[in-house]
Amino acid sequence: MSDFLQSGTITTLHNLTERPVEDLEKQLAVWSQERPMCLVLPSLYSELEGEALPKILDELEKVPYLRQIIIGLDRADRDEYLRAREFFSRLPQDHQILWNDGPRLREVAKTLEEAGLADSAPGKGRNVWYCMGYYLASDLCASLAVHDCDILTYDRELLARLFYPIAHPTFTYKFCKGYYYRAARGQLHGRVSRLLVTPLLRALESTVGAHPYIRYIDSFRYPLAGEFSMVWDMVHSMRIPSDWGLEIGILSEARRLFSEQRICQVDIADAYDHKHQPLSPEDLEQGLARMSVHISTAFFRKLSIDGVVFDSGIFRTLKATYYRKALDMVEQYSSDADYNDLSFDRHREELAIEVFAEGLVRAGESFLENPLETPFLPSWNRVVAAVPDIYERLRTAVAEDAAEA
């Protein structure tokens, strides 16, 4: 049972009554007649062979209101692409696969790269960006939602609750972020949110002062959740990071494009479990260590854009402040875990803080060395201005791949 507290600067929609998913879907099916909905699934080929994605498809087969599903397929050769087509063929909705490693989409990518409009490095951000381009090119739906393909606890209620706020005909929300608590197998998860993002935001506030952007991000109960939905207007106008800063970048873009009264978060699951990234304390270029660098850098860039001045002294103070606040939070989570009879490994938690602190230092150094770096993929408005036939190229590439025997 969720609480009903409204805090921060955005609206929180709670799960107070355990409303049946069939009730939610009935309304969504009616609204979808006027405002069709699309789901984007960024997927690695390896996830087709995992435990989560087949169960996700079992649930999606029952969803009555989706007009379109767009699957972004990464790291697949031709035979694997053909197997992916067969794997997803049981979906009853109109669905298309973007074979990102295929020759036709690689040719589209080459055109965009030559124009300085795309990042050649594969990753979730790039995958989602191309799916959004195809969504706009298809012009079938008024809104879209995105969720990951490694959710072990997936239930179609998650998707219904994610779409509900932006599909409701009298609500005025333009962007919705999902949230949940991360506990599974008898222990707390979500280390990057718990031990990096929250204490870093509070350390930033202590170091650079109160700032509307810090308060905005701190209003989200799970800012790194990979589940979100948005209206068409946001899709064609936003820029998104191509790296691990994707989720923070999208939250930043939502605030840039809309007032905070048009942004909400919704309770989408009682509990959530997915594939866990390794901490990688020995290598800051891997795992959660690398993620901490990208997320920290995303914060520094956004605050710099808003007029905050950073220097090496501020970053030294920030590291020390972050470290103290993160350790204080370990005490809080230890009590919470004990109260709920969850196991809690203090050594593992404090090791993560040490790794994240080093990532924060690396992010500060990178920012000072190249403060003008813009690791953002451009808005699709800009892409169309530079390559006017890009939507036709995307449609043709996907259609020709689909026509292969």
Secondary structure by P-SEA (a helix, b strand, c coil): cccccccccbbbbcccccccaaaaaaaaaaaaacbbbbbbbbccccccccccaaaaaaaaaacccccbbbbbcccccaaaaaaaaaaaccccccccccccccaaaaaaaaaaaaaccccccccaaaaaaaaaaaaaaacccccbbbbbcccccccaaaaaaaacccccccccccbbbbbbbbbccccccccccccccaaaaaaaaaaccccaaaaaaacccccccccccccaaaaacbbbbcccaaaaaaaaaaaaccccccccccccccccccbbbbcccccccccaaaaaaaaaaaaaaaaaaacccccaaaaaaaaaaaaaaaaaaaaaaaaaaaaacccccaaaaaaaaaaaaaaaaaaaaaaaaccccccccccaaaaaaaccaaaaaaaaaaaaaaacc
